[in-house]
Amino acid sequence: MVSSAVLGFPRIGAFRELKKNTEAYWSGKIDAEQLLKVGKDIREKNWKLQKEAGVDIIPSNDFSFYDQVLDLSILFNVIPDRYTKYELSSLDTFFAMARGLQRKATETTKAVDVPALEMVKWFDANYHYVRPTFSKSTNFKLNGQKPVDEYLEAKALGIETRPVLVGPVSYLYLGKADKDSLDLEPISLLEKLLPLYVDILKKLADAGAKVVQIDEPTLVLDLPENVKAAFQTAYSKLAAAEGLPELILTTYFGDVRPNLDAIKELPVSGFHFDFVRTPEQFDDVVSIIGEKTLSVGIVDGRNIWKNNFAESVDFVKKAIAKVGADKIIVATSSSLLHTPVDLTNEKKLDAEIKNWFSFATQKVDEVVTITKAIAGEDVSAKLEENAAAIKSRKESKITNNPEVRKRTSEAQADESMAKRHSDFPTRLVSQKAKYNLPLFPTTTIGSFPQTKEIRINRNKFSKGEISAEEYEKFINSEMETVVKFQEEIGLDVLVHGEPERNDMVQYFGEKLNGFAFTTNGWVQSYGSRYVRPPIIVGDVDRPAAMTVKESVYAQSLTKKPMKGMLTGPVTILRWSFPRDDVTQKVQSYQLSLALRDEVNDLEKAGITVIQVDEPAIREGLPLRAGSERSDYLQWAAESFRIATSGVEDSTQIHSHFCYSDLDPNHIKALDADVVSIEFSKKDDPNYIQEFSNYPNHIGLGLFDIHSPRIPSKEEFIARIGEILKVYPADKFWVNPDCGLKTRGWEETRASLTNMVDAAKYYRGKY
């Protein structure tokens, strides 16, 4: 009998309940007990929703107040000493590791000043995880039993679940050595870690869990031989332990075939594979199944397009023919964490377009419908409705614009569009003459605090409660405040603060043709940072200028250079839900041409320092080396250059990157004049060394804008000093990690003032 499964469900709540209450806890408006109650309520709703939809295998332990990998670090006591000396509660330790903590002493509490752990992208998703940080002194032990508690919580509701754990090999391989143990290879800690997996799995079995989903997503990466060997070591030891539940080993986001030899003999009860991302791996992975269970990941956990039932049913039938119906599970390709919660909450979407979409709640129904169709139940009405929606999208005029297709083809064929007039040394001469910037020029990445007043006025304008003239007057006053502040503290290259922008991708999508937008389509990016990704529904072009008016007004307020601020083509693509009927390469070129028009218009209007941010360019890198990766790197860099190469030598092009393991060669291919890179959480001095030969100018971000913590002037001086041991002073810019929209004005003012003072210190020294 074929069964249905969901690998994970969004934990944010249909209306962002988790965000609102987590931030309320951080600000002291609610206590820990109230926050924990919110988490319990969300879990209950999620389990009941899946149960009522008819899902056979429902996940537990897929909930977290910040990040599921960080949950595991807390569970296994992988807590660096700097977080334990303050005697914080378990919950506050968890949040301190996630976002840092800085507070003054009181009569009852110690002063606390600790930065956050490093946060990086979860494979090629726009979700961020908190990287486990290991030391030679890490003392592995169980802290509580969160997976067991949540399993029992569901059981008390009458709902049997399959607990989810990140597997031991992936957990270690995704981690890093702490700064006091840089020669430590985390995978070497496997023997110390495995007893804890045995303990927690035994506790789950004792609680009644029959099967545990154990996620090993690193199997879709290029793995060194010792890591491949670790799978046999780990799962043989788990199999040898008595009284443990069955394990279904789960992979997603890519192709497991290059690592198939590492897992084909593993003593697990089954495997899950992502056949949405890599259907071509089917024959190879089925060959290792034998008598094991095969979980068929056929409903997309990463995108919002409706499943094609006809194709999915045929695919599952092919699996049944190979394995047998009693060994097949119909499942989501990955956790549904990466999709919005419920399409029924969208009241403003165009009816035709809405009929093409499926959010997490609808994907649960898709899994169940496919399973019922395979079992021979009468779901003909749903199959017919689905076929009509697929046909509607394919034939719609919304999706196709012949003029955009023609221009895109011409741009791809014209190599000159992706080249600046001169090389960087020649451009630098023109730029030095034009801007006359001091040594260690200071700037910020773009946004300034998005205050409550800004959000209220934006909301009023969107509802028609204030006129366009009133809203523009308000935005101008906000820009005046930001520009005045920057001049007062002595920044060298200014920004307008972006008060008019809701999001760095959504803002541009709303001004381009080919996009659709949601009201409640929130997806967790990290912690309490949620985004509403635009949806690319058709060919993309720019009907009018998008940023020129605000940039020109901001420049009129100062004699210092004012940066025009744009989001790059790859980032707009990656941080939207892309089309699945057109290659991402084509979509990126369409976006690059729209941005080229904007860059050229900014230059004509007198804005000659232009930043085109590409934080997602590393995120889009195919997970394995090979021709696909080479092709991506070529078209991604070319897209950026098409967008930015139509300007004069004296126009200075900047770009920004954050929260990615970056390769200098990827950045070099963009040929930006100045790049800024997230750096504040990097502990490895070799990371600076990697950029020592970068030919253009660079700013390694000096403070973590996702943390409320304020670095002192002395801390900035020390940080810059370490960089200057490796990186040339005449190429180094001074800037934060990222935009400041999530910070308050008090933190922003203090941090930037200290940063500028540190730059002035080094100007005096040099």
C-alpha positions in Angstrom: 0.0 0.0 0.0 1.5 3.3 -1.1 1.7 5.9 1.8 2.1 9.7 1.8 4.7 11.8 3.6 5.6 15.4 4.3 9.3 16.0 5.2 8.7 19.2 7.1 6.2 22.1 7.3 6.7 25.9 7.7 7.1 26.8 11.3 6.3 30.6 11.0 2.5 30.4 11.4 0.1 31.4 8.6 0.2 35.1 9.7 3.8 35.3 11.0 2.9 34.4 14.6 6.4 33.1 15.3 8.1 36.3 14.2 5.8 38.6 16.1 6.2 36.7 19.4 9.9 36.0 19.1 10.6 39.7 18.6 8.3 40.5 21.5 10.4 38.1 23.6 13.6 39.8 22.6 12.2 43.2 23.5 10.9 42.0 26.9 7.3 42.4 26.0 6.5 38.7 26.7 8.3 36.1 28.8 9.7 32.7 27.9 6.6 30.8 29.0 4.5 32.9 26.6 6.9 32.4 23.7 7.0 28.6 24.3 3.2 28.6 24.3 3.2 30.2 20.8 5.5 27.5 19.5 3.3 24.8 20.9 0.2 26.3 19.3 1.9 26.5 15.9 3.1 22.9 16.1 -0.4 21.7 17.0 -2.0 23.6 14.1 0.6 22.1 11.7 0.1 18.6 12.9 -3.7 18.8 12.8 -3.6 20.4 9.3 -1.6 17.5 7.9 -3.6 14.9 9.8 -6.9 16.2 8.6 -5.6 16.4 5.0 -4.9 12.6 5.2 -1.1 12.6 5.3 0.1 9.2 6.5 3.6 10.2 7.7 3.7 13.6 9.5 7.0 15.1 10.7 7.8 16.3 14.2 10.9 18.1 15.4 10.7 20.2 12.3 9.9 23.2 14.4 12.5 25.7 15.7 12.4 29.2 17.2 15.4 30.1 15.0 17.1 27.3 13.1 16.9 23.5 13.2 20.7 23.1 13.0 21.2 25.4 16.0 18.6 23.3 17.8 20.9 20.3 17.3 23.9 22.2 18.6 22.0 23.0 21.8 20.8 19.4 22.1 24.4 18.0 21.8 26.0 20.8 23.9 28.0 22.1 21.0 28.1 25.5 22.7 31.4 27.5 22.6 32.6 28.5 26.1 32.0 32.2 25.3 28.2 31.5 25.6 28.3 29.5 28.8 30.1 31.9 31.1 27.1 34.2 31.5 24.8 31.6 33.1 22.0 32.4 30.6 18.9 30.2 30.3 18.9 27.6 27.6 16.6 29.7 25.5 18.7 32.9 25.9 21.9 30.9 25.2 20.2 29.7 22.0 19.3 33.2 20.9 22.8 34.6 21.9 24.4 32.0 19.6 22.0 32.9 16.8 22.1 36.7 17.0 24.6 37.8 19.6 23.7 39.5 22.9 24.9 42.7 24.5 23.3 44.0 27.7 24.4 45.9 30.8 24.6 44.4 34.2 21.6 44.8 36.6 21.2 43.9 40.3 20.2 40.4 39.3 22.1 39.7 36.0 25.6 39.9 34.7 26.7 42.2 31.9 26.7 40.2 28.6 28.7 41.0 25.4 29.0 38.1 23.0 28.7 38.1 19.1 26.7 35.6 17.1 27.9 32.4 15.5 28.5 32.4 11.8 25.4 32.1 9.7 25.5 30.8 6.1 23.1 29.6 3.4 21.5 26.2 3.6 22.9 24.7 0.4 21.4 26.7 -2.5 18.3 27.9 -0.7 17.7 31.4 0.7 17.4 29.9 4.1 20.3 30.5 6.5 21.5 28.1 9.2 23.7 28.8 12.2 27.0 26.9 11.5 27.9 24.5 14.3 31.3 25.5 15.8 33.4 22.8 17.2 36.5 22.9 19.4 38.9 20.3 20.7 37.3 21.0 24.1 33.7 20.5 22.9 32.0 18.4 25.6 29.3 16.4 23.8 26.3 15.6 26.0 22.6 15.7 25.8 20.9 18.9 26.8 17.3 18.0 27.3 15.3 15.9 24.7 13.6 18.3 22.3 12.9 15.7 19.6 11.3 13.4 22.1 9.3 16.1 23.8 7.8 17.2 20.5 7.1 13.6 19.4 5.2 13.1 22.7 3.4 16.4 22.3 2.0 15.3 19.0 1.2 11.8 20.4 -0.9 13.5 23.2 -3.0 15.0 20.5 -3.6 11.6 19.0 -1.2 12.2 16.1 1.6 9.7 15.3 4.6 11.5 13.8 8.0 10.6 12.3 10.6 12.7 14.1 13.2 14.5 12.0 16.9 14.8 12.8 19.8 16.2 10.8 22.1 13.2 10.4 25.5 13.0 12.1 27.7 13.2 9.0 25.9 16.2 7.6 25.8 17.9 11.0 29.6 17.6 11.4 30.5 18.4 7.8 28.3 21.5 7.7 30.1 22.8 10.8 33.5 24.4 11.3 36.4 24.5 13.8 36.3 27.3 16.3 39.1 29.9 16.3 41.0 28.2 19.0 41.1 24.9 17.1 41.6 25.8 13.5 43.4 22.5 12.8 40.4 20.5 13.9 38.5 18.7 11.1 34.9 18.4 12.5 34.3 15.0 10.9 37.0 13.6 13.1 34.6 14.1 16.0 32.2 11.4 14.7 33.1 8.8 17.2 32.4 11.2 20.1 29.1 12.4 18.6 27.6 9.0 17.7 26.7 7.9 21.3 24.5 11.0 21.6 22.6 10.0 18.4 22.2 6.5 20.0 20.9 8.1 23.2 18.3 10.4 21.5 17.2 7.7 19.1 16.8 5.2 22.0 14.7 7.8 23.9 12.5 8.3 20.8 12.0 4.5 20.5 11.1 4.3 24.1 8.6 7.1 23.6 7.0 5.0 20.8 8.6 6.3 17.6 8.9 3.5 15.1 10.7 5.4 12.3 12.9 8.5 12.3 13.7 10.6 9.3 17.4 11.3 9.3 18.4 14.0 6.9 21.8 13.7 5.2 21.6 16.5 2.6 25.4 16.7 2.2 25.1 13.6 0.0 24.3 16.0 -2.9 27.7 17.7 -2.5 31.2 16.8 -3.7 32.5 15.0 -0.7 36.0 14.0 0.3 36.7 10.3 0.7 36.9 10.5 4.5 33.5 12.0 4.7 32.1 9.4 2.3 33.5 6.7 4.5 31.9 8.3 7.6 28.5 7.2 6.4 29.3 3.5 6.7 31.0 4.2 10.1 28.0 6.2 11.4 25.1 4.0 10.3 26.8 0.7 11.1 27.2 1.8 14.7 23.6 3.1 14.8 22.4 -0.2 13.4 24.5 -2.2 16.0 22.8 -0.3 18.9 19.8 -2.1 20.4 16.3 -0.7 20.7 16.6 2.0 18.1 13.8 3.0 15.7 14.1 2.4 12.0 15.9 5.1 10.0 14.9 6.5 6.6 17.9 8.3 5.2 16.8 11.5 3.4 18.5 13.6 0.8 17.3 16.6 -1.2 18.2 19.5 -3.4 20.3 17.6 -5.9 21.9 14.5 -7.4 23.1 11.8 -5.0 24.6 9.5 -7.7 28.3 10.5 -7.2 28.0 9.4 -3.6 25.8 6.4 -4.1 28.6 3.9 -3.3 28.9 5.6 0.2 25.3 4.7 1.1 24.2 1.7 -1.0 25.0 -0.8 1.7 23.9 1.2 4.6 21.8 -0.6 7.2 18.8 1.7 7.1 15.1 0.9 6.4 14.8 3.2 3.4 15.9 6.2 1.4 14.3 9.4 0.3 15.5 11.1 -3.0 14.6 14.4 -4.6 13.1 13.6 -8.0 11.9 17.1 -8.6 15.4 18.6 -8.8 17.0 15.5 -10.3 14.6 13.1 -11.9 17.4 11.6 -14.1 18.9 9.9 -11.0 16.0 7.5 -10.8 17.4 4.4 -12.4 20.7 4.6 -10.5 19.2 5.2 -7.0 16.4 2.6 -7.5 19.2 0.0 -8.1 20.3 0.2 -4.5 16.8 0.0 -2.9 16.5 -3.8 -2.7 14.0 -4.6 0.0 14.2 -1.1 1.5 11.5 1.6 1.3 11.8 4.3 -1.4 10.4 7.7 -0.6 9.7 9.4 -3.9 10.2 13.2 -3.6 7.8 14.3 -6.3 6.0 17.4 -4.9 8.3 20.5 -5.0 9.3 21.8 -1.6 11.2 24.7 -3.1 8.8 26.4 -5.5 5.2 27.5 -5.7 4.0 26.0 -9.0 1.2 23.5 -9.0 2.3 19.9 -9.3 1.6 18.3 -12.7 -0.5 15.3 -11.4 -0.4 13.4 -14.6 3.4 13.5 -14.8 3.8 12.7 -11.1 1.4 9.8 -11.1 3.3 8.3 -14.1 6.6 8.8 -12.2 5.3 7.1 -9.1 3.9 4.2 -11.1 7.4 3.8 -12.7 8.8 3.5 -9.1 6.2 1.0 -8.1 7.1 -1.1 -11.1 10.7 -1.2 -9.9 10.2 -1.6 -6.1 6.6 -2.6 -5.4 3.7 -0.6 -4.1 4.2 -1.7 -0.4 7.7 -0.1 -0.4 6.7 3.3 -2.0 6.1 6.6 -0.1 4.9 9.6 -2.1 6.5 12.7 -0.5 7.5 16.3 -0.8 10.9 16.7 -2.4 12.2 18.4 0.7 10.8 20.2 3.8 8.1 22.7 2.9 9.9 25.2 5.0 10.9 27.0 1.8 7.4 27.8 0.6 4.6 30.1 1.9 2.1 28.6 4.3 -1.4 28.8 2.6 -2.6 30.1 -0.7 -6.1 30.6 0.6 -4.9 33.6 2.5 -4.2 35.4 -0.8 -7.2 37.6 -1.6 -5.7 40.0 -4.1 -3.9 37.7 -6.6 -5.3 37.6 -10.2 -7.5 34.6 -10.3 -5.9 33.2 -13.5 -2.4 33.4 -12.0 -3.4 32.2 -8.5 -4.7 29.0 -10.1 -1.2 28.2 -11.1 0.2 28.2 -7.6 0.5 25.8 -4.7 1.7 26.8 -1.2 2.7 24.4 1.6 -0.9 23.7 2.7 -1.9 22.9 -0.9 1.3 20.8 -1.4 0.1 18.7 1.5 -3.1 18.0 -0.5 -1.0 17.3 -3.6 0.9 14.6 -1.9 -2.3 13.0 -0.6 -4.1 13.3 -4.0 -1.2 11.6 -5.9 -1.2 8.8 -3.3 -5.0 8.4 -3.7 -4.7 8.3 -7.4 -2.1 5.6 -7.2 -4.3 3.6 -4.9 -7.1 3.7 -7.3 -9.4 6.1 -5.4 -11.6 8.4 -7.3 -9.9 11.7 -7.5 -10.8 12.4 -11.2 -12.3 15.8 -10.4 -9.0 16.9 -8.9 -7.0 15.5 -11.7 -9.1 17.2 -14.3 -8.9 20.6 -12.4 -5.2 20.2 -12.2 -4.8 19.4 -15.9 -6.8 22.5 -16.8 -4.6 24.7 -14.6 -1.4 23.3 -16.2 -2.8 24.0 -19.6 -4.0 27.5 -18.7 -0.5 28.5 -17.6 1.2 27.0 -20.6 -1.0 28.9 -23.1 -1.4 32.2 -21.3 -0.3 35.4 -22.9 0.9 36.5 -19.5 3.9 34.2 -19.8 5.2 35.2 -23.2 6.5 38.5 -24.6 8.1 38.1 -28.1 9.8 41.5 -27.9 11.6 40.6 -24.6 12.6 37.2 -26.1 14.1 38.9 -29.1 16.1 41.5 -27.2 17.4 38.7 -24.8 18.6 36.6 -27.7 20.4 39.6 -29.3 22.1 40.5 -26.0 23.4 37.0 -25.6 24.9 37.2 -29.0 26.5 40.6 -28.5 29.7 40.1 -26.4 30.4 43.9 -26.3 27.3 44.4 -24.0 29.1 42.5 -21.2 32.4 44.6 -21.2 33.3 47.9 -19.7 35.0 50.4 -22.0 38.3 50.1 -20.2 40.0 47.8 -17.7 40.0 48.5 -14.0 43.4 50.3 -13.7 42.3 52.7 -16.4 38.9 53.3 -14.8 40.5 53.8 -11.4 42.5 56.8 -12.7 39.3 58.5 -13.9 37.5 57.6 -10.6 40.2 59.0 -8.4 40.2 62.2 -10.3 36.5 62.5 -10.1 35.8 61.6 -6.5 39.1 62.3 -4.6 38.2 60.0 -1.8 40.5 59.6 1.2 42.4 56.5 2.2 40.0 53.9 3.9 36.9 55.4 2.3 33.8 54.8 4.4 30.3 53.9 3.2 27.3 51.7 4.1 25.7 49.0 2.1 22.4 50.8 1.4 19.4 50.6 3.8 19.0 52.5 7.0 16.6 51.6 9.8 13.1 50.8 8.6 11.3 52.5 11.5 7.7 52.0 12.7 6.9 55.3 11.2 8.2 54.3 7.8 6.2 51.1 7.8 3.0 52.9 8.9 3.3 55.5 6.2 4.0 52.9 3.5 1.0 50.9 4.7 -1.2 54.0 4.6 0.0 54.8 1.1 -0.7 51.2 -0.2 -4.2 51.4 1.3 -4.9 54.8 -0.3 -5.1 56.6 3.1 -2.5 59.2 2.1 -1.9 60.7 -1.4 1.2 60.1 -3.5 2.2 63.7 -2.8 2.0 63.2 0.9 3.9 59.9 0.8 6.6 61.5 -1.4 7.0 64.3 1.1 7.4 61.9 3.9 10.0 59.8 2.0 11.9 62.9 1.2 12.0 63.9 4.8 13.4 60.5 5.7 16.1 60.8 3.1 17.0 64.2 4.5 17.4 62.7 7.9 19.6 59.9 6.6 21.8 62.2 4.5 22.3 64.7 7.3 23.3 61.9 9.7 25.8 60.5 7.3 27.4 63.9 6.8 27.5 64.6 10.5 29.5 61.4 11.3 31.8 61.8 8.3 30.9 59.0 5.9 32.5 59.5 2.5 30.1 57.8 0.0 26.5 58.2 1.0 23.3 56.3 0.5 19.7 57.5 0.5 18.6 55.0 3.1 15.9 53.3 1.0 12.9 54.4 3.1 10.6 53.8 0.1 11.6 50.2 -0.3 9.8 47.3 1.3 12.3 44.7 0.3 15.4 44.6 -1.9 13.8 42.3 -4.4 10.1 42.9 -4.1 10.6 46.6 -4.6 12.1 46.0 -8.0 9.7 43.2 -8.9 6.8 45.6 -8.4 8.2 48.0 -11.0 8.9 45.3 -13.6 6.6 43.5 -15.9 6.4 39.7 -15.5 6.0 39.5 -11.7 3.2 38.6 -9.3 3.1 39.4 -5.6 1.5 37.9 -2.5 0.0 39.4 0.7 0.8 36.7 3.1 3.3 34.6 1.1 6.0 34.8 3.8 9.0 32.5 3.9 11.6 32.3 6.7 15.1 33.4 5.6 16.6 33.2 9.1 15.3 33.7 12.6 12.6 36.3 12.6 13.7 37.6 9.2 10.9 36.6 6.7 10.6 37.5 3.1 7.7 37.5 0.6 9.4 36.4 -2.6 8.0 37.8 -5.8 6.9 35.2 -8.3 8.2 35.4 -11.9 5.2 34.5 -14.0 6.3 35.8 -17.4 9.0 37.4 -19.5 10.5 40.4 -17.7 11.1 44.0 -18.8 11.2 47.5 -17.3 8.4 49.8 -18.4 9.8 52.9 -16.6 12.7 54.2 -14.4 12.6 52.6 -10.9 15.0 54.5 -8.7 16.1 57.6 -10.5 13.8 60.1 -8.8 14.8 59.2 -5.2 18.5 59.0 -6.0 18.5 62.4 -7.7 16.7 64.0 -4.8 19.1 62.4 -2.3 22.1 63.6 -4.4 20.7 67.2 -4.3 21.1 67.2 -0.5 24.8 66.7 -0.5 28.0 67.4 -2.4 29.4 64.0 -1.5 28.9 61.0 -3.9 25.4 59.4 -3.5 25.1 55.8 -4.4 22.4 54.6 -6.7 21.2 51.3 -5.2 20.0 48.4 -7.3 19.5 44.7 -6.7 21.4 42.5 -9.3 19.8 40.2 -11.8 20.9 36.9 -10.2 19.7 38.0 -6.8 16.3 39.1 -8.1 16.0 35.8 -9.8 17.2 33.7 -6.8 15.2 35.6 -4.2 12.0 35.3 -6.3 10.2 32.1 -7.0 11.5 31.6 -10.6 9.6 30.1 -13.5 10.1 26.4 -14.1 9.1 26.6 -17.8 12.0 28.8 -18.8 15.7 28.3 -17.9 17.1 30.4 -15.1 19.7 31.6 -17.5 17.1 33.2 -19.8 15.3 34.8 -16.8 18.6 36.2 -15.6 19.4 37.8 -18.9 16.0 39.4 -19.1 16.5 40.9 -15.7 20.0 42.1 -16.6 18.7 44.1 -19.6 16.0 45.7 -17.5 18.7 46.7 -15.0 21.0 47.9 -17.7 18.4 50.5 -18.7 18.1 51.6 -15.1 21.9 51.9 -14.6 22.2 54.0 -17.8 19.3 56.2 -16.7 20.9 56.8 -13.3 24.2 57.8 -14.9 22.4 60.2 -17.3 20.7 61.8 -14.2 24.1 62.4 -12.5 24.3 59.4 -10.2 27.7 58.0 -11.0 28.4 55.7 -8.1 26.0 52.8 -8.6 25.8 49.7 -6.4 24.3 46.6 -7.9 24.0 44.0 -5.1 24.5 40.3 -5.8 24.4 38.5 -2.4 22.7 35.5 -4.0 25.3 34.8 -6.7 27.1 32.2 -4.6 23.7 30.8 -3.5 22.9 30.0 -7.1 26.1 28.0 -7.7 25.2 24.4 -8.6 26.1 22.2 -5.7 28.5 20.0 -7.6 31.5 20.9 -9.8 31.2 20.2 -13.5 29.8 21.7 -16.7 26.6 22.9 -15.0 28.6 24.9 -12.5 30.9 26.3 -15.2 27.9 27.4 -17.3 26.3 29.0 -14.3 29.3 31.0 -13.4 29.6 32.3 -17.0 26.0 33.4 -17.4 25.7 34.8 -13.8 28.8 37.0 -14.2 27.8 38.0 -17.7 24.3 39.0 -16.5 25.9 41.3 -13.9 28.2 42.8 -16.6 25.4 43.3 -19.1 23.6 45.3 -16.3 26.6 47.4 -15.4 28.8 47.8 -18.5 27.0 50.5 -20.4 28.6 53.4 -18.3 31.6 55.6 -18.6 35.0 54.7 -17.0 34.5 57.4 -14.3 31.2 55.9 -13.1 32.1 53.6 -10.2 30.2 50.3 -10.0 29.9 48.6 -6.6 28.5 45.3 -5.6 27.8 43.6 -2.3 27.8 39.9 -1.1 26.8 38.4 2.2 26.4 35.1 4.0 28.0 32.9 1.4 31.3 31.0 1.1 32.6 33.1 -1.7 35.4 32.4 -4.1 37.3 35.5 -5.2 37.3 34.2 -8.8 33.5 34.4 -8.9 33.6 38.0 -7.8 36.5 38.9 -10.0 34.5 37.8 -13.1 31.9 40.6 -12.3 34.6 43.3 -12.8 32.9 45.6 -10.3 35.1 48.5 -9.2 34.4 48.0 -5.5 32.9 45.0 -3.7 31.8 44.7 -0.1 31.6 41.3 1.5 30.1 40.1 4.8 33.0 39.3 7.0 32.3 40.1 10.7 31.5 36.4 11.6 34.6 35.0 9.8 37.1 33.6 12.3 39.5 32.0 9.8 42.4 34.2 8.9 42.8 32.2 5.7 39.6 33.8 4.4 41.3 37.2 4.2 44.3 35.6 2.5 42.0 34.3 -0.2 41.2 37.9 -1.2 44.7 39.3 -0.9 45.3 39.2 -4.6 41.9 40.6 -5.6 42.7 43.2 -8.2 39.9 45.7 -7.6 38.8 47.5 -4.4 37.2 45.6 -1.6 35.4 46.2 1.8 35.3 43.3 4.2 32.3 44.0 6.4 33.3 45.0 9.9 30.1 44.5 12.0 27.2 42.2 12.1 24.1 44.1 11.2 21.8 41.2 12.2 22.8 41.6 15.8 21.9 44.4 18.2 25.4 44.3 19.6 27.5 47.6 19.2 31.2 47.1 18.5 33.5 49.6 20.2 36.0 51.9 18.3 38.8 49.7 19.6 37.2 46.6 18.3 36.9 48.1 14.9 40.5 49.2 15.0 41.6 45.6 15.9 39.5 44.1 13.2 40.9 46.4 10.5 44.4 45.8 11.8 44.0 42.1 11.2 42.8 42.7 7.7 45.6 45.1 6.9 48.2 42.4 7.7 47.1 40.8 4.5 45.2 43.3 2.4 46.6 46.5 0.9 45.6 49.7 2.6 45.1 51.6 -0.6 42.4 49.1 -1.8 40.5 48.7 1.4 37.0 50.2 2.0 35.4 50.5 5.5 31.8 49.3 5.7 29.3 47.2 7.7 28.3 43.6 6.7 25.0 44.5 5.1 22.2 47.0 5.0 20.9 48.4 8.3 17.1 48.1 7.8 16.7 45.7 10.7 18.5 47.7 13.2 17.3 50.6 15.4 18.7 54.1 15.1 20.5 54.0 18.5 22.5 50.9 17.5 23.1 52.3 14.0 24.3 55.7 15.1 26.7 54.2 17.7 28.1 51.4 15.4 28.7 53.7 12.4 30.3 56.4 14.5 32.7 53.9 15.9 33.4 52.5 12.5 34.2 55.9 11.0 36.4 56.9 13.9 38.4 53.7 13.4 38.8 54.6 9.7 40.1 58.1 10.7 42.5 56.4 13.1 44.1 54.5 10.3 44.2 57.5 8.0 46.3 59.2 10.6 48.5 56.1 11.0 49.1 55.7 7.3 
